[in-house]
């Protein structure tokens, strides 16, 4: 009964967001829930589904058991799952793997099954969390007789604050570029890159936040950072998809379920982002003195998305149609440009002239 209620709620929320791509997690130590997973996936046949298969130590040590359970999963879901992500968070011992070499043996089982019986499935792997690409190198350059159909990365940047902040001199954009270059250079994989997990922890949600309060941010900043992460990944033109972790989670989700189902501001920001950008065409990203302008072409109209790391202002021109990050129209004569991205639609006549230049 609880599962049915949760599944129904999730289905309703996915419908409201109008997403066409979802990532689901499946625990190998809960094989008894496979039928329930298949039922949920069947109800979402209209969506592209990534299934992240999570490991435990038993399946890492017993590759025969792993093969048996992966065979069941592939047999049940091969027709409805677009991508199977094999393993996750391989560079954290608490998730089961003690080395990248162990992960490669684990992944090899899935790859051998694909080669022998499930030629139509798509496998992605590597699954390194954070900016620890030396582990990624091991999964991409080795003597393992296996290949990936794409690379999965859990590219968190939350401990550095804003996605534009640097770590060892690398912003989010730089990290994506470096990772993408590694993928292109590797003989082990097709040139596909999927960010299958990222988020920011939310202040005041202990013990549900996955980090200390020091790394947590307010709900408002959380929604700003989330949107900017997506915009920067989109502007990179090097990422196939970004999966936000996650829809419902008290400490870091779009929805807080501690006392009731509470849609955070980020839920509405995500919804408007999907609504506006789902069929958009990237044009360019301009950055000057910490001021960002992302330009896209959507519905035969030029759209500029502005944000700034240092708060400033912009005149609301007659040929502007301006909306907040949640889709509320802004008609003030002066627009405040800061942490929260602002959507500025340029009237078609002006936009067509600009686009031709």
Secondary structure, 3 states (H helix, E strand, C coil): CHHHHHHHHHHHHHHHHCCCEEEEEEEHHHHHHHHHHHHHHHCCCCCEEEEEEECCHHHHHCHHHHHHHHHHHHHHHCCCCCEEEECCCCCCHHHCCCCHHHHHHHHHHHHHHHHHCCCCCCEEEEEEECCCHHHHHHHHCCCCCCCECEEEEECCCHHHCCCCCCECCECHHHHHHHHHHHHHHCCCECCCEEECCCCCCECCCCCCCCCCHHHCECHHHHHHHHHHHHHHHHHHCCCCEECCCCCECCCCCCEECCCCCEECHHHHHHHHHHHHHCCCEEEEEEEECCEEEEEEEECCEEEEEEEECCCEEEECCCCEEEECCCCCEECCCEEEECCCCEEEEECHHHHHHHHHC
